[in-house]
Amino acid sequence: MIIFVGRSNVGKSTLIYKLTGKKVRRGKKPGVTRKPVEIVWRNKRVIDMPGFGFMSGLPKHVQEKIKTEIVHFIEEHADEIELAILVIDGKSALEIIERWEKRGEIPIDVEFFQFLQELKIPTIVAVNKLDKIKNVNLTINKLIEKFGLSGTWEDYKELFVPVSAKFGTNIEELKKIIDKKLRKSQGLRE
């Protein structure tokens, strides 16, 4: 099983479509995906998880309920999850992370990454909206630091993958990394 997780409106559903050619229900407003949506791609279950974090028009308790359901789903299926793709908005992720840090809170993207690591789920951080990032190297290097890792993008080329789901940019590279991580994951399970 492959899961796609991330904040609302970061392009998870669009990225799944660009990767698989299969449409998953999506919308312009954050919070359209409320329950996991499943498709099959290359004989694998691909799960488009609801977005977490701020969702315009949804009460705070509903947003928290959705986040809790996502966490429970991942915990319950951790043994089946071969790969998690954490999709972040490359244009606004740093600004959002820094805003959370100023409030003395752990940014939700960072918290989710750490959660996946604790469960030992192989992860790719798809840094989406590449077309809107002015300096990709600088942005990804800062993200690596914010995610609690040391080193530069050179050290994490298969963990942080810049893409543009909207325009299909770097999708083939992402597919190669997905295939490589799935082969590695399969080897560990056998």
N, C-alpha and C positions, 0 to 999 in steps of 0.2 A: 504494500500500500504506500502511496505517495500522498502527502498532505500539503496543501498550499495554505499558509497562514499569514496573517498580517493585519495591520490596521484597516479600518474601513476606507474604501476608495483609493487604494494604492495600485489597483490594477491586477488583482489575483485572477479574476475570471477572464480578463482579456489575455493575460499571459498564458493561462491554460489553453485558451482557444488558439493562440499563435503556436504553442508547442504541439498541440494534439490535433488541431483542425476540428475539434468538437466544441460546439457552443454549450456553455453553461449559462443558466439564467443570471443576468446581471442588469444593473441599472445605473443611472446617472447619480442617484442619491445614495449616500452611505447607508449601510444597514439593509440593503435589499436582500442579501443572502442572510437568512436568519437561522437556517439549519444547514448541516453539512449536505452538499450536493455531490453526488457520485457519478463519475463516468468511468468507462474502461478504455485504457490506452495501452497498447503493446502487452495485452494480457495482465495488466496491473490495474488495481483499483486506484483511481485518482480522486481525491476528496478536496473539494473547494470548501474550505471552512468559512463560517461567517467572519466578517471583520470585527476587530475588537477596538476599544478606545472610543473616542467621541463619535457619536452618530447624530447628526442634526435631526431634531424633531422627535427623538426617542428619549423618554425619561431616564434619569440616571440609574434607577433600579433595574430597568430593562437592559440597559447597556451592561451592567454588572452581571445580570443573569446570563446574558449571552457569553460574556468572558468566562464565567464559571463553567458553563456547559462545554465550551471549547477545551478548557483545562481538563475537565472530567473525561471528555472523549479521548483526548491524547493520552491521559494516564491509563484509561481502560484498554486502549489499543496500542500501547507503546511497543509491545512485542511484535506486532504486525507491521508497524510503520518502518519501512525500509529507508525512507528519505522524507525530510521536511524541507519545504522551500518557503523560507520566510521572505515575503515580498515587502520591501520598504520603498517609500517614495524618495528617490534620491535627491529631489529638489528641496523637499521640506524636512526630511528626517533630522538633519543636524539641528535645525532651528527648534523643532519640537523637543528633541532630546535635551537641548540646553535649557529650554523653558522649564521642563520637568526638574532638571538638576537645580535650577535656581530656587525652586520651591522645596528643595531638599527631598525630592521623591526619585525613586528609580524609574527611569523612562520605560514605558510599557514595551517598546521594541527590544530594548536591552534585557528587560526582565524575561520576555518571551524567549529570546535567544538563550539566556542562561538556563531557563526551564528545560528547553530541548536538550541542552548539553548535559544537564543533570540526569535526564532520562536516557542519555547516551544514544540519542536519535541522530544519525548523520544529517547534517543540515547544510543547505546552500542559502546564502542571503542574496536574493535577487534584488539588486539596486535598480529599481525601475525608474522610468521617465528620464532615461539617459539623454534624450533630446533636449531636456530642460536644465541639465547640469553644466555649469560653466567650466569648471576645472575638475575633471573626473578623478585624476590622481589625488589631488588635494582632498576632495570630498571623501573618497574611499579611505584614504589614510586616516582622516579624522574619525570616520565611522569605526574603523578598526580599533582606534584608541578608546572611543566611547563604549564599545562593546567589551572592553576590558582585556583586549589582546595587545601583545607587544609585537612590534615589527611594522613592516610596511605592506602595501598591497602585493608586492613581489612575493611575499611569504604566504599570501592568502588568495592567490589567483583562482583556486577552486572552491573557495568559501564565499568570497564576495565577487559576484558576477554582475557587471553593469549590463542592463538591457533596456530596450524600449519596446514594451508590449504593443503599444499603439502602432509603431512603425515597423515592428519585426526586427529591429536592430539587435544583433548579437544572439539571436535565438538559436542558431546552429551551434554556437560555442556552448551555450547553456545546455543544449541537448547532449553534447559530447560529455560534459561534466556530469550530468545526470546519469548517463549510461555508465560512466566510469565508477561513480559512487554506488550505483545499483549492483554492478558486478562485484565490487569490493564487499558490499553488504551481504550479497548472496554467498560469497566465499566464507564470510564469518558465520553464517547460519548453517552451513553444511558440515 
